[in-house]
Amino acid sequence: MTRILLVRHCEAMGNTQGVFQGQIDCDISGNAPAQLELLALRCRNMPIDVMYSSPLTRAYKTACAIDRYHHLPIHRDRRLMEINGGEWEGKAWKDLPSLFPEEALQWNTCPWEFAPKGGESMRSVYDRMWRAMTDIVDRN
């Protein structure tokens, strides 16, 4: 049996700056080093055979923290990346309802219908992630 542990990335600059980061490759931010240290300690005795990460810096640095005591290669897989937010990327969360009123309503009330202009739909993110997870399970 294969067990998958999904870990969300540590705090990133987009989080502290209040912007929709999507696939923007921003770095980690102020609270991240402490979060990563605690994550490394939490995972040090977990049995881990293989590691995968989004190639985005915030996710990869999180994977490196988990790997601190395991010393495994980390496989970067683009299919594990955050949603492509299209026009939303880099915009302040507080401005989204005025900039994109219809899409912001979808994001908040029925996210499965959300699809930003120039980005990808929630359905395509789900499908992309599902394919990645099933491939990882099949390989391991």
C-alpha positions as CSV (number, residue, x, y, z in Angstrom):
1,M,0.0,0.0,0.0
2,T,1.2,3.5,-0.9
3,R,0.6,6.3,1.6
4,I,0.9,9.9,0.4
5,L,1.4,12.8,2.7
6,L,0.4,16.1,1.2
7,V,2.0,19.2,2.8
8,R,1.2,22.7,2.0
9,H,4.1,25.1,1.5
10,C,5.3,27.3,4.3
11,E,4.5,31.0,4.4
12,A,5.5,32.8,1.2
13,M,5.9,36.4,0.2
14,G,2.5,36.4,-1.5
15,N,0.9,35.3,1.7
16,T,2.4,38.2,3.7
17,Q,1.9,40.7,1.0
18,G,-1.7,39.7,0.5
19,V,-1.5,38.9,-3.2
20,F,-2.8,36.0,-5.3
21,Q,0.5,34.3,-6.0
22,G,-0.7,31.3,-8.1
23,Q,2.3,30.2,-10.2
24,I,4.4,33.3,-9.5
25,D,7.6,31.9,-8.1
26,C,7.9,34.0,-5.0
27,D,10.2,33.2,-2.2
28,I,9.4,32.2,1.4
29,S,8.8,35.0,4.0
30,G,9.3,36.0,7.6
31,N,7.7,33.1,9.5
32,A,8.8,30.5,7.1
33,P,12.2,29.5,8.6
34,A,10.6,28.7,12.0
35,Q,7.8,26.8,10.2
36,L,10.3,24.8,8.2
37,E,12.4,24.0,11.3
38,L,9.3,22.7,13.1
39,L,8.2,20.7,10.0
40,A,11.7,19.1,9.6
41,L,11.5,18.0,13.3
42,R,8.0,16.7,12.9
43,C,8.9,14.6,9.9
44,R,12.3,13.4,10.9
45,N,11.1,10.0,12.2
46,M,8.4,9.5,9.6
47,P,9.0,6.7,7.1
48,I,9.5,8.4,3.8
49,D,10.7,6.5,0.7
50,V,10.3,9.1,-2.1
51,M,9.6,12.8,-2.3
52,Y,7.9,15.0,-4.9
53,S,7.5,18.7,-5.0
54,S,6.2,21.5,-7.1
55,P,9.1,23.3,-8.7
56,L,8.0,26.6,-7.1
57,T,10.5,27.9,-4.6
58,R,8.1,28.0,-1.7
59,A,7.1,24.4,-2.2
60,Y,10.6,23.1,-2.9
61,K,12.0,24.7,0.2
62,T,9.2,23.1,2.2
63,A,10.1,19.7,0.7
64,C,13.8,20.3,1.5
65,A,12.8,20.9,5.2
66,I,10.9,17.6,5.2
67,D,13.9,15.9,3.6
68,R,16.5,17.3,6.1
69,Y,16.8,14.0,8.0
70,H,15.9,11.7,5.1
71,H,18.4,12.7,2.4
72,L,16.3,11.6,-0.5
73,P,16.2,13.1,-4.0
74,I,13.3,15.4,-4.4
75,H,11.5,15.0,-7.7
76,R,10.1,18.2,-9.1
77,D,6.8,17.8,-10.9
78,R,5.1,20.8,-12.6
79,R,1.7,19.1,-12.3
80,L,1.9,19.8,-8.5
81,M,2.1,23.5,-9.0
82,E,-0.5,25.9,-7.7
83,I,-3.4,27.0,-9.9
84,N,-2.4,29.3,-12.9
85,G,-4.3,32.4,-11.8
86,G,-4.0,34.1,-15.1
87,E,-5.0,37.8,-14.7
88,W,-5.4,37.3,-10.9
89,E,-1.7,36.6,-10.4
90,G,0.2,39.3,-8.5
91,K,-3.0,41.2,-7.7
92,A,-3.9,42.1,-4.1
93,W,-6.6,39.8,-2.6
94,K,-8.5,42.9,-1.4
95,D,-8.7,44.3,-4.9
96,L,-10.0,41.1,-6.6
97,P,-13.7,41.8,-6.0
98,S,-13.6,45.2,-7.6
99,L,-11.2,44.1,-10.5
100,F,-13.0,40.8,-11.2
101,P,-16.5,40.9,-9.6
102,E,-18.0,37.9,-11.4
103,E,-14.9,35.7,-11.0
104,A,-14.5,36.7,-7.3
105,L,-18.1,35.7,-6.7
106,Q,-17.4,32.3,-8.3
107,W,-14.2,31.9,-6.2
108,N,-16.1,32.6,-3.0
109,T,-19.4,30.8,-3.7
110,C,-18.8,28.0,-6.2
111,P,-15.0,27.6,-6.8
112,W,-15.5,24.6,-9.0
113,E,-16.8,27.1,-11.6
114,F,-13.8,29.4,-11.2
115,A,-11.6,30.0,-14.2
116,P,-9.6,33.2,-14.4
117,K,-8.9,34.8,-17.8
118,G,-5.6,33.5,-19.1
119,G,-5.4,30.9,-16.3
120,E,-6.8,27.5,-15.6
121,S,-10.1,26.3,-14.2
122,M,-10.4,24.6,-10.8
123,R,-11.5,21.5,-12.8
124,S,-8.3,21.4,-14.8
125,V,-6.2,21.9,-11.6
126,Y,-8.1,19.0,-10.0
127,D,-7.5,16.8,-13.1
128,R,-3.8,17.8,-13.3
129,M,-3.3,16.9,-9.6
130,W,-5.3,13.7,-9.9
131,R,-3.1,12.5,-12.8
132,A,0.1,13.5,-10.8
133,M,-1.1,11.6,-7.7
134,T,-2.1,8.4,-9.6
135,D,1.2,8.5,-11.5
136,I,3.2,8.8,-8.3
137,V,1.3,6.0,-6.7
138,D,1.8,3.8,-9.8
139,R,5.5,4.5,-9.7
140,N,5.9,3.8,-6.0
